[in-house]
Structures are given as C-alpha cells and as structure tokens.
Amino acid sequence: MVDIVFALGPVFLLILLGHVIKAKWAEQGFWAPAELMTYYVFFPALLLHTTSRTNVADLQIAPMALALIAATVLTGAIALKIKPVLELNGPDFSSLFQGSIRPNSYVAIAAAFALWGEPGLTLVAIAIAFIVPLVNFLCVLVMETYGAREFRNEGAPRLTTLLNTIARNPLILACFLGVFINQTGASLPPVLGPLVEILGRAALPIGLLCVGAGLDFQAVRDAGKTVVAASVNKLMLLPLACLVCCMALGVEGITRDLSVLYAGLPVSASSYVLARKMGGNAPAMAGIITLTTLAAMLSMPLWVLILNWF
C-alpha cells in the first residue's frame, strides 16, 4: 500500500497544487492556453513518443479493448435504468450519464506512467484510442435526447459533427500514428524525435496542474443525488464491471490492472463544456468532476491494492 501511495501521491498533489496556484497566484487567462497546449501538443507528443517505441506485440489489445467497451456500455445502461428511480429530469440525467462513463485521460496517463512506466503509457494510449471515441459517441447521443429542449438539434443527431471531432482528436491521432510507426518498423526523424520527447516531458506536470485549476469546491458543497450517483457509478461500478469483464475474457497482469484503473478514473473536464453547449446540468457536472477527482485520490489506490490481491 505504501508503494502505491508513493507512486500516485505526486499525481494528486500536483492536481491540488494546480488548484492552489489558480486561487493564489496565476492569472485566470493562463489556464485556457495552458490546457490547449497540453491537449494539442504536450500529451499527443508523449503518446506518440511512447507508442512509437514500445513493443506492442505481446499485449492483449483486443481482449483489453473488449473488456473496457463492454464495461462502459454496461455502466451506461445501468445509468439509464436508474434515471426513473432517482426521478431525474433530462438535463440532470445527461450529466449523470456523462459522469458515469467519461474518463479523464490526463490523470490516466500520469497514473499509468507513475505505476508502470512506459508499458503503462502504451496500454493507456490503447485504452484512449478505443474508449474516447465510444464515450463521445454515447454522450452526444444522450445529450441530443435528454438535454434541455432549447439546446437540442432538430432532426437527426449531429453524428457527422461528432465523427469529425473524433477523427481530429489529437490524442487519438497520436496513438494511431505511434502504433503505425511502431508496426512498420520506422522511427521518428533525428531532429523531430528528440523534439517530441522534450515536448512530452511537459505533459504530466502541466496537464495535472490544469486538472486542479478546474476544480470547483462550491459545486461539491452543493452536490445532490445526481453528483453522488454519478460518482459511485464512475469510481466503483465501472471499474468493478471492467474487472469482471477482464476475468471473463482472460485479461491478466498489467493489462488487466491498467484496464480497471482506467475505468476508475475521475471524470474529464470536457464533460462540463459539453453540458453547457448541449443543455445538460452544468453545475451538477462541475460537482461530478470535482467530487470524482477528490474521491479518486482514495479509490484509485484502493483499486490497485485490490488488484494486487488477485
């Protein structure tokens, strides 16, 4: 347990530091450009550098992907089933749904590297490549169906826009490009390779500081049943479902552990943006993001400890 805390402790301390820096020192205008640079430059560089060099031949990619996809779909279905039980209106449910399945890839990358080094980064890149498109697809469909009426699109859901957004996602593109380079036996050019490596080193500290800057403690204090239910789904139900799916599909070792940890991530800040744009309950979404991030400081080490018992 001590080793787990030592590995993940710096990850969450950086998140808390980001919140303190925003509150005390950094100008508000710093954070949006920093997050854009992280999303479009630093994290793609890190994923590209890692996936282009690591041997992926022996990884259980297909069973891992299937376990994560099955667990995500199952948890989303359960969220749909509990909507009438919790007596949620459409916008509240759309935020519950997002909060139940959307992972924070920044925390995923940092935690995977802290626990397993470059093999962990490679596996989390594979998880991102499969789960981020699926989650975006499901969440937009739910927002189109249950978001506030004035935000809904008339006619068919905006699937074309969604598919274009997924196809241009820099994290996904970096993962696929890195795997392509890896499998073809090529390598990054002499100057470009070191540049990508240097840029990738900035990803973890800046990305985690940005996560902390986005925390909203007032939203947690105002938390209602939507926030609590989504947090339970995301941090407990989804990783448990993933563990069961991994066991059923024979996924073992670091691949299983990374899959469960990825499933148990806190919720991405992009959920708040989508809630605002498509008629979800944005304040509840802010509470879900903050509460899952804080609670993950306990739940993620606990899941790693549980996995060590198997």
BALOBA-1460 file (C-alpha; in Angstrom, 3 decimals):
// residues 310
<rec num="1" residu="m" x="0.000" y="0.000" z="0.000"/>
<rec num="2" residu="v" x="2.850" y="2.384" z="0.818"/>
<rec num="3" residu="d" x="4.357" y="1.843" z="-2.639"/>
<rec num="4" residu="i" x="1.010" y="2.635" z="-4.261"/>
<rec num="5" residu="v" x="0.662" y="5.857" z="-2.277"/>
<rec num="6" residu="f" x="4.226" y="6.866" z="-3.129"/>
<rec num="7" residu="a" x="3.523" y="6.257" z="-6.838"/>
<rec num="8" residu="l" x="0.152" y="8.021" z="-7.062"/>
<rec num="9" residu="g" x="0.740" y="10.635" z="-4.362"/>
<rec num="10" residu="p" x="2.666" y="13.062" z="-6.601"/>
<rec num="11" residu="v" x="-0.061" y="12.807" z="-9.250"/>
<rec num="12" residu="f" x="-2.761" y="14.014" z="-6.887"/>
<rec num="13" residu="l" x="-0.515" y="16.516" z="-5.131"/>
<rec num="14" residu="l" x="0.087" y="18.175" z="-8.497"/>
<rec num="15" residu="i" x="-3.679" y="18.377" z="-9.010"/>
<rec num="16" residu="l" x="-4.141" y="20.050" z="-5.637"/>
<rec num="17" residu="l" x="-1.200" y="22.347" z="-6.358"/>
<rec num="18" residu="g" x="-2.897" y="23.445" z="-9.566"/>
<rec num="19" residu="h" x="-5.975" y="24.473" z="-7.580"/>
<rec num="20" residu="v" x="-3.859" y="26.421" z="-5.101"/>
<rec num="21" residu="i" x="-1.853" y="28.162" z="-7.825"/>
<rec num="22" residu="k" x="-5.006" y="29.260" z="-9.626"/>
<rec num="23" residu="a" x="-6.560" y="30.540" z="-6.405"/>
<rec num="24" residu="k" x="-3.489" y="32.360" z="-5.127"/>
<rec num="25" residu="w" x="-1.185" y="33.400" z="-7.922"/>
<rec num="26" residu="a" x="-1.792" y="32.554" z="-11.570"/>
<rec num="27" residu="e" x="-3.849" y="34.892" z="-13.727"/>
<rec num="28" residu="q" x="-7.149" y="33.443" z="-14.927"/>
<rec num="29" residu="g" x="-6.074" y="33.934" z="-18.532"/>
<rec num="30" residu="f" x="-3.170" y="31.494" z="-18.129"/>
<rec num="31" residu="w" x="-5.198" y="28.308" z="-17.783"/>
<rec num="32" residu="a" x="-7.109" y="28.168" z="-21.072"/>
<rec num="33" residu="p" x="-3.960" y="28.469" z="-23.240"/>
<rec num="34" residu="a" x="-2.126" y="26.016" z="-20.958"/>
<rec num="35" residu="e" x="-4.884" y="23.440" z="-21.337"/>
<rec num="36" residu="l" x="-4.984" y="23.919" z="-25.110"/>
<rec num="37" residu="m" x="-1.214" y="23.422" z="-25.341"/>
<rec num="38" residu="t" x="-1.484" y="20.304" z="-23.206"/>
<rec num="39" residu="y" x="-4.323" y="18.875" z="-25.293"/>
<rec num="40" residu="y" x="-2.928" y="19.687" z="-28.719"/>
<rec num="41" residu="v" x="0.844" y="19.481" z="-28.171"/>
<rec num="42" residu="f" x="2.212" y="18.033" z="-24.932"/>
<rec num="43" residu="f" x="0.058" y="14.927" z="-24.407"/>
<rec num="44" residu="p" x="-0.012" y="13.962" z="-28.106"/>
<rec num="45" residu="a" x="3.792" y="14.253" z="-28.126"/>
<rec num="46" residu="l" x="4.051" y="11.996" z="-25.070"/>
<rec num="47" residu="l" x="1.707" y="9.373" z="-26.543"/>
<rec num="48" residu="l" x="3.415" y="9.476" z="-29.933"/>
<rec num="49" residu="h" x="6.873" y="9.095" z="-28.409"/>
<rec num="50" residu="t" x="5.801" y="6.167" z="-26.236"/>
<rec num="51" residu="t" x="3.676" y="4.173" z="-28.681"/>
<rec num="52" residu="s" x="6.223" y="4.522" z="-31.480"/>
<rec num="53" residu="r" x="8.955" y="2.858" z="-29.392"/>
<rec num="54" residu="t" x="7.314" y="0.255" z="-27.159"/>
<rec num="55" residu="n" x="6.843" y="-3.367" z="-28.220"/>
<rec num="56" residu="v" x="3.096" y="-3.992" z="-28.503"/>
<rec num="57" residu="a" x="3.265" y="-7.480" z="-29.999"/>
<rec num="58" residu="d" x="2.730" y="-9.298" z="-26.696"/>
<rec num="59" residu="l" x="-0.054" y="-7.062" z="-25.355"/>
<rec num="60" residu="q" x="-3.636" y="-8.337" z="-25.003"/>
<rec num="61" residu="i" x="-5.025" y="-5.460" z="-27.055"/>
<rec num="62" residu="a" x="-8.263" y="-6.991" z="-28.378"/>
<rec num="63" residu="p" x="-9.445" y="-8.567" z="-25.062"/>
<rec num="64" residu="m" x="-8.488" y="-5.391" z="-23.192"/>
<rec num="65" residu="a" x="-10.437" y="-3.199" z="-25.596"/>
<rec num="66" residu="l" x="-13.446" y="-5.514" z="-25.475"/>
<rec num="67" residu="a" x="-13.447" y="-5.523" z="-21.656"/>
<rec num="68" residu="l" x="-13.336" y="-1.725" z="-21.483"/>
<rec num="69" residu="i" x="-16.024" y="-1.312" z="-24.142"/>
<rec num="70" residu="a" x="-18.346" y="-3.863" z="-22.509"/>
<rec num="71" residu="a" x="-17.922" y="-2.296" z="-19.062"/>
<rec num="72" residu="t" x="-18.585" y="1.197" z="-20.433"/>
<rec num="73" residu="v" x="-21.739" y="0.159" z="-22.277"/>
<rec num="74" residu="l" x="-22.995" y="-1.797" z="-19.250"/>
<rec num="75" residu="t" x="-22.466" y="1.133" z="-16.892"/>
<rec num="76" residu="g" x="-24.208" y="3.476" z="-19.313"/>
<rec num="77" residu="a" x="-27.158" y="1.089" z="-19.494"/>
<rec num="78" residu="i" x="-27.347" y="0.951" z="-15.687"/>
<rec num="79" residu="a" x="-27.321" y="4.766" z="-15.557"/>
<rec num="80" residu="l" x="-30.291" y="4.746" z="-17.946"/>
<rec num="81" residu="k" x="-32.133" y="2.230" z="-15.750"/>
<rec num="82" residu="i" x="-31.708" y="4.285" z="-12.559"/>
<rec num="83" residu="k" x="-32.999" y="7.510" z="-14.147"/>
<rec num="84" residu="p" x="-36.632" y="6.861" z="-13.109"/>
<rec num="85" residu="v" x="-35.537" y="5.551" z="-9.715"/>
<rec num="86" residu="l" x="-33.774" y="8.844" z="-8.946"/>
<rec num="87" residu="e" x="-36.602" y="10.825" z="-10.622"/>
<rec num="88" residu="l" x="-34.149" y="12.850" z="-12.707"/>
<rec num="89" residu="n" x="-35.163" y="15.302" z="-15.395"/>
<rec num="90" residu="g" x="-33.467" y="15.221" z="-18.806"/>
<rec num="91" residu="p" x="-30.585" y="17.659" z="-18.158"/>
<rec num="92" residu="d" x="-29.811" y="16.056" z="-14.781"/>
<rec num="93" residu="f" x="-29.746" y="12.604" z="-16.352"/>
<rec num="94" residu="s" x="-27.477" y="13.717" z="-19.186"/>
<rec num="95" residu="s" x="-24.960" y="14.903" z="-16.591"/>
<rec num="96" residu="l" x="-25.352" y="11.670" z="-14.629"/>
<rec num="97" residu="f" x="-24.659" y="9.689" z="-17.815"/>
<rec num="98" residu="q" x="-21.563" y="11.686" z="-18.715"/>
<rec num="99" residu="g" x="-20.297" y="11.472" z="-15.161"/>
<rec num="100" residu="s" x="-20.764" y="7.705" z="-15.123"/>
<rec num="101" residu="i" x="-18.551" y="6.877" z="-18.126"/>
<rec num="102" residu="r" x="-16.319" y="9.767" z="-19.297"/>
<rec num="103" residu="p" x="-12.656" y="9.346" z="-18.155"/>
<rec num="104" residu="n" x="-10.022" y="11.997" z="-17.507"/>
<rec num="105" residu="s" x="-7.211" y="10.988" z="-19.869"/>
<rec num="106" residu="y" x="-4.741" y="13.402" z="-18.248"/>
<rec num="107" residu="v" x="-4.984" y="11.568" z="-14.936"/>
<rec num="108" residu="a" x="-4.895" y="8.231" z="-16.766"/>
<rec num="109" residu="i" x="-1.594" y="8.982" z="-18.450"/>
<rec num="110" residu="a" x="0.019" y="10.338" z="-15.305"/>
<rec num="111" residu="a" x="-1.134" y="7.423" z="-13.126"/>
<rec num="112" residu="a" x="-0.154" y="4.789" z="-15.707"/>
<rec num="113" residu="f" x="3.344" y="6.227" z="-16.002"/>
<rec num="114" residu="a" x="3.724" y="6.537" z="-12.225"/>
<rec num="115" residu="l" x="2.744" y="2.904" z="-11.636"/>
<rec num="116" residu="w" x="4.084" y="1.055" z="-14.687"/>
<rec num="117" residu="g" x="6.367" y="3.356" z="-16.661"/>
<rec num="118" residu="e" x="6.420" y="3.189" z="-20.468"/>
<rec num="119" residu="p" x="4.456" y="-0.098" z="-20.720"/>
<rec num="120" residu="g" x="1.681" y="1.621" z="-18.766"/>
<rec num="121" residu="l" x="1.756" y="4.581" z="-21.139"/>
<rec num="122" residu="t" x="1.428" y="2.280" z="-24.128"/>
<rec num="123" residu="l" x="-1.566" y="0.481" z="-22.647"/>
<rec num="124" residu="v" x="-3.300" y="3.704" z="-21.646"/>
<rec num="125" residu="a" x="-2.775" y="5.003" z="-25.183"/>
<rec num="126" residu="i" x="-4.592" y="1.919" z="-26.480"/>
<rec num="127" residu="a" x="-7.405" y="2.473" z="-23.970"/>
<rec num="128" residu="i" x="-7.753" y="6.096" z="-25.096"/>
<rec num="129" residu="a" x="-7.881" y="5.076" z="-28.752"/>
<rec num="130" residu="f" x="-10.848" y="2.745" z="-28.132"/>
<rec num="131" residu="i" x="-12.780" y="4.378" z="-25.290"/>
<rec num="132" residu="v" x="-12.625" y="8.106" z="-26.060"/>
<rec num="133" residu="p" x="-14.478" y="7.741" z="-29.404"/>
<rec num="134" residu="l" x="-17.062" y="5.423" z="-27.834"/>
<rec num="135" residu="v" x="-17.693" y="7.717" z="-24.870"/>
<rec num="136" residu="n" x="-18.005" y="10.787" z="-27.074"/>
<rec num="137" residu="f" x="-20.470" y="8.980" z="-29.318"/>
<rec num="138" residu="l" x="-22.653" y="7.778" z="-26.428"/>
<rec num="139" residu="c" x="-22.599" y="11.081" z="-24.552"/>
<rec num="140" residu="v" x="-23.602" y="13.150" z="-27.593"/>
<rec num="141" residu="l" x="-26.479" y="10.769" z="-28.319"/>
<rec num="142" residu="v" x="-27.689" y="11.117" z="-24.724"/>
<rec num="143" residu="m" x="-27.292" y="14.909" z="-24.780"/>
<rec num="144" residu="e" x="-29.267" y="15.091" z="-28.023"/>
<rec num="145" residu="t" x="-32.044" y="13.035" z="-26.426"/>
<rec num="146" residu="y" x="-32.173" y="14.352" z="-22.852"/>
<rec num="147" residu="g" x="-30.536" y="17.799" z="-22.927"/>
<rec num="148" residu="a" x="-32.610" y="20.940" z="-22.367"/>
<rec num="149" residu="r" x="-35.051" y="21.323" z="-25.262"/>
<rec num="150" residu="e" x="-33.757" y="24.690" z="-26.455"/>
<rec num="151" residu="f" x="-30.286" y="23.141" z="-26.967"/>
<rec num="152" residu="r" x="-31.407" y="20.071" z="-28.867"/>
<rec num="153" residu="n" x="-30.755" y="19.700" z="-32.572"/>
<rec num="154" residu="e" x="-33.835" y="19.447" z="-34.762"/>
<rec num="155" residu="g" x="-33.895" y="16.240" z="-36.752"/>
<rec num="156" residu="a" x="-31.174" y="13.603" z="-36.641"/>
<rec num="157" residu="p" x="-28.399" y="13.804" z="-34.024"/>
<rec num="158" residu="r" x="-25.284" y="15.661" z="-35.116"/>
<rec num="159" residu="l" x="-23.365" y="12.477" z="-35.812"/>
<rec num="160" residu="t" x="-21.398" y="13.932" z="-38.714"/>
<rec num="161" residu="t" x="-20.038" y="16.691" z="-36.492"/>
<rec num="162" residu="l" x="-19.297" y="14.144" z="-33.791"/>
<rec num="163" residu="l" x="-17.413" y="11.833" z="-36.146"/>
<rec num="164" residu="n" x="-15.383" y="14.757" z="-37.484"/>
<rec num="165" residu="t" x="-14.482" y="15.774" z="-33.939"/>
<rec num="166" residu="i" x="-13.387" y="12.238" z="-33.061"/>
<rec num="167" residu="a" x="-11.340" y="11.945" z="-36.246"/>
<rec num="168" residu="r" x="-9.479" y="15.154" z="-35.364"/>
<rec num="169" residu="n" x="-8.890" y="14.316" z="-31.684"/>
<rec num="170" residu="p" x="-5.124" y="14.876" z="-31.202"/>
<rec num="171" residu="l" x="-4.779" y="12.192" z="-28.514"/>
<rec num="172" residu="i" x="-6.383" y="9.553" z="-30.731"/>
<rec num="173" residu="l" x="-4.381" y="10.640" z="-33.777"/>
<rec num="174" residu="a" x="-1.131" y="10.487" z="-31.795"/>
<rec num="175" residu="c" x="-1.952" y="6.964" z="-30.573"/>
<rec num="176" residu="f" x="-2.691" y="5.639" z="-34.051"/>
<rec num="177" residu="l" x="0.323" y="7.363" z="-35.599"/>
<rec num="178" residu="g" x="2.614" y="5.980" z="-32.905"/>
<rec num="179" residu="v" x="1.296" y="2.428" z="-33.368"/>
<rec num="180" residu="f" x="1.650" y="2.781" z="-37.156"/>
<rec num="181" residu="i" x="5.288" y="3.869" z="-36.817"/>
<rec num="182" residu="n" x="5.872" y="1.046" z="-34.356"/>
<rec num="183" residu="q" x="4.369" y="-1.660" z="-36.542"/>
<rec num="184" residu="t" x="6.071" y="-0.530" z="-39.750"/>
<rec num="185" residu="g" x="9.496" y="-0.564" z="-38.119"/>
<rec num="186" residu="a" x="10.003" y="3.119" z="-38.883"/>
<rec num="187" residu="s" x="11.137" y="5.772" z="-36.417"/>
<rec num="188" residu="l" x="10.776" y="9.477" z="-35.914"/>
<rec num="189" residu="p" x="13.373" y="11.580" z="-37.793"/>
<rec num="190" residu="p" x="16.577" y="12.525" z="-35.896"/>
<rec num="191" residu="v" x="15.554" y="16.089" z="-35.027"/>
<rec num="192" residu="l" x="11.817" y="15.509" z="-34.713"/>
<rec num="193" residu="g" x="12.194" y="12.512" z="-32.388"/>
<rec num="194" residu="p" x="14.084" y="14.376" z="-29.625"/>
<rec num="195" residu="l" x="11.736" y="17.367" z="-30.030"/>
<rec num="196" residu="v" x="8.679" y="15.144" z="-29.498"/>
<rec num="197" residu="e" x="10.345" y="13.593" z="-26.444"/>
<rec num="198" residu="i" x="11.080" y="17.007" z="-24.904"/>
<rec num="199" residu="l" x="7.528" y="18.239" z="-25.525"/>
<rec num="200" residu="g" x="6.153" y="15.065" z="-23.982"/>
<rec num="201" residu="r" x="8.012" y="15.722" z="-20.735"/>
<rec num="202" residu="a" x="5.878" y="18.830" z="-20.183"/>
<rec num="203" residu="a" x="2.623" y="16.891" z="-20.470"/>
<rec num="204" residu="l" x="2.289" y="15.411" z="-16.998"/>
<rec num="205" residu="p" x="3.025" y="18.448" z="-14.794"/>
<rec num="206" residu="i" x="1.104" y="20.986" z="-16.881"/>
<rec num="207" residu="g" x="-1.803" y="18.630" z="-17.561"/>
<rec num="208" residu="l" x="-2.273" y="17.800" z="-13.887"/>
<rec num="209" residu="l" x="-1.983" y="21.444" z="-12.837"/>
<rec num="210" residu="c" x="-4.767" y="22.243" z="-15.321"/>
<rec num="211" residu="v" x="-6.940" y="19.496" z="-13.811"/>
<rec num="212" residu="g" x="-6.501" y="21.073" z="-10.396"/>
<rec num="213" residu="a" x="-7.256" y="24.542" z="-11.719"/>
<rec num="214" residu="g" x="-10.644" y="23.299" z="-12.901"/>
<rec num="215" residu="l" x="-11.826" y="22.017" z="-9.510"/>
<rec num="216" residu="d" x="-14.942" y="23.701" z="-8.108"/>
<rec num="217" residu="f" x="-15.341" y="23.009" z="-4.394"/>
<rec num="218" residu="q" x="-18.554" y="25.040" z="-4.173"/>
<rec num="219" residu="a" x="-20.133" y="22.646" z="-6.669"/>
<rec num="220" residu="v" x="-19.238" y="19.751" z="-4.366"/>
<rec num="221" residu="r" x="-20.809" y="21.504" z="-1.387"/>
<rec num="222" residu="d" x="-23.983" y="21.898" z="-3.430"/>
<rec num="223" residu="a" x="-23.870" y="18.269" z="-4.521"/>
<rec num="224" residu="g" x="-27.163" y="16.468" z="-4.862"/>
<rec num="225" residu="k" x="-28.197" y="12.951" z="-5.769"/>
<rec num="226" residu="t" x="-27.058" y="13.354" z="-9.379"/>
<rec num="227" residu="v" x="-23.494" y="14.133" z="-8.309"/>
<rec num="228" residu="v" x="-23.348" y="11.327" z="-5.755"/>
<rec num="229" residu="a" x="-24.885" y="8.708" z="-8.071"/>
<rec num="230" residu="a" x="-22.533" y="9.584" z="-10.935"/>
<rec num="231" residu="s" x="-19.507" y="9.431" z="-8.637"/>
<rec num="232" residu="v" x="-20.486" y="5.989" z="-7.376"/>
<rec num="233" residu="n" x="-21.042" y="4.765" z="-10.923"/>
<rec num="234" residu="k" x="-17.728" y="6.114" z="-12.173"/>
<rec num="235" residu="l" x="-15.400" y="5.193" z="-9.313"/>
<rec num="236" residu="m" x="-16.981" y="1.929" z="-8.144"/>
<rec num="237" residu="l" x="-19.430" y="0.396" z="-10.617"/>
<rec num="238" residu="l" x="-17.459" y="0.949" z="-13.842"/>
<rec num="239" residu="p" x="-14.119" y="-0.435" z="-12.570"/>
<rec num="240" residu="l" x="-15.920" y="-3.381" z="-10.963"/>
<rec num="241" residu="a" x="-17.664" y="-4.125" z="-14.256"/>
<rec num="242" residu="c" x="-14.322" y="-3.844" z="-16.041"/>
<rec num="243" residu="l" x="-12.670" y="-6.261" z="-13.612"/>
<rec num="244" residu="v" x="-15.434" y="-8.813" z="-14.157"/>
<rec num="245" residu="c" x="-15.140" y="-8.425" z="-17.939"/>
<rec num="246" residu="c" x="-11.349" y="-8.810" z="-17.767"/>
<rec num="247" residu="m" x="-11.686" y="-12.008" z="-15.766"/>
<rec num="248" residu="a" x="-14.274" y="-13.365" z="-18.206"/>
<rec num="249" residu="l" x="-12.054" y="-12.570" z="-21.210"/>
<rec num="250" residu="g" x="-8.812" y="-13.818" z="-19.668"/>
<rec num="251" residu="v" x="-7.134" y="-10.398" z="-19.448"/>
<rec num="252" residu="e" x="-4.344" y="-10.654" z="-16.877"/>
<rec num="253" residu="g" x="-1.357" y="-8.904" z="-15.373"/>
<rec num="254" residu="i" x="-0.583" y="-5.271" z="-16.086"/>
<rec num="255" residu="t" x="-3.145" y="-5.199" z="-18.912"/>
<rec num="256" residu="r" x="-5.948" y="-6.110" z="-16.508"/>
<rec num="257" residu="d" x="-4.717" y="-3.715" z="-13.831"/>
<rec num="258" residu="l" x="-4.417" y="-0.815" z="-16.255"/>
<rec num="259" residu="s" x="-7.880" y="-1.513" z="-17.671"/>
<rec num="260" residu="v" x="-9.509" y="-1.428" z="-14.243"/>
<rec num="261" residu="l" x="-7.582" y="1.674" z="-13.224"/>
<rec num="262" residu="y" x="-8.590" y="3.400" z="-16.473"/>
<rec num="263" residu="a" x="-12.227" y="2.520" z="-15.820"/>
<rec num="264" residu="g" x="-11.979" y="4.012" z="-12.319"/>
<rec num="265" residu="l" x="-10.635" y="7.410" z="-13.387"/>
<rec num="266" residu="p" x="-12.254" y="10.680" z="-12.329"/>
<rec num="267" residu="v" x="-14.428" y="12.492" z="-14.852"/>
<rec num="268" residu="s" x="-12.950" y="14.676" z="-17.584"/>
<rec num="269" residu="a" x="-13.384" y="18.458" z="-17.509"/>
<rec num="270" residu="s" x="-14.609" y="18.272" z="-21.118"/>
<rec num="271" residu="s" x="-17.887" y="16.956" z="-19.693"/>
<rec num="272" residu="y" x="-18.629" y="20.429" z="-18.321"/>
<rec num="273" residu="v" x="-18.102" y="22.024" z="-21.736"/>
<rec num="274" residu="l" x="-20.449" y="19.536" z="-23.394"/>
<rec num="275" residu="a" x="-23.075" y="20.034" z="-20.676"/>
<rec num="276" residu="r" x="-23.036" y="23.786" z="-21.239"/>
<rec num="277" residu="k" x="-23.193" y="23.521" z="-25.034"/>
<rec num="278" residu="m" x="-25.869" y="20.841" z="-25.263"/>
<rec num="279" residu="g" x="-28.260" y="21.573" z="-22.415"/>
<rec num="280" residu="g" x="-27.039" y="19.414" z="-19.554"/>
<rec num="281" residu="n" x="-26.945" y="20.411" z="-15.902"/>
<rec num="282" residu="a" x="-23.592" y="22.242" z="-15.945"/>
<rec num="283" residu="p" x="-23.399" y="22.995" z="-12.181"/>
<rec num="284" residu="a" x="-24.038" y="19.323" z="-11.414"/>
<rec num="285" residu="m" x="-21.398" y="18.392" z="-13.982"/>
<rec num="286" residu="a" x="-18.879" y="20.654" z="-12.237"/>
<rec num="287" residu="g" x="-19.710" y="18.927" z="-8.968"/>
<rec num="288" residu="i" x="-19.267" y="15.480" z="-10.507"/>
<rec num="289" residu="i" x="-15.876" y="16.413" z="-11.969"/>
<rec num="290" residu="t" x="-14.639" y="17.812" z="-8.669"/>
<rec num="291" residu="l" x="-16.042" y="15.087" z="-6.419"/>
<rec num="292" residu="t" x="-14.736" y="12.238" z="-8.578"/>
<rec num="293" residu="t" x="-11.307" y="13.877" z="-8.751"/>
<rec num="294" residu="l" x="-11.125" y="14.231" z="-4.979"/>
<rec num="295" residu="a" x="-12.594" y="10.790" z="-4.259"/>
<rec num="296" residu="a" x="-10.258" y="9.168" z="-6.806"/>
<rec num="297" residu="m" x="-7.363" y="10.079" z="-4.533"/>
<rec num="298" residu="l" x="-8.664" y="7.284" z="-2.304"/>
<rec num="299" residu="s" x="-10.456" y="4.991" z="-4.746"/>
<rec num="300" residu="m" x="-7.625" y="4.596" z="-7.277"/>
<rec num="301" residu="p" x="-5.015" y="3.422" z="-4.724"/>
<rec num="302" residu="l" x="-7.706" y="1.162" z="-3.250"/>
<rec num="303" residu="w" x="-8.383" y="-0.448" z="-6.640"/>
<rec num="304" residu="v" x="-4.665" y="-1.009" z="-7.190"/>
<rec num="305" residu="l" x="-4.468" y="-2.650" z="-3.773"/>
<rec num="306" residu="i" x="-7.475" y="-4.863" z="-4.546"/>
<rec num="307" residu="l" x="-5.934" y="-5.893" z="-7.858"/>
<rec num="308" residu="n" x="-2.735" y="-6.911" z="-6.062"/>
<rec num="309" residu="w" x="-4.764" y="-9.452" z="-4.071"/>
<rec num="310" residu="f" x="-5.860" y="-11.343" z="-7.208"/>
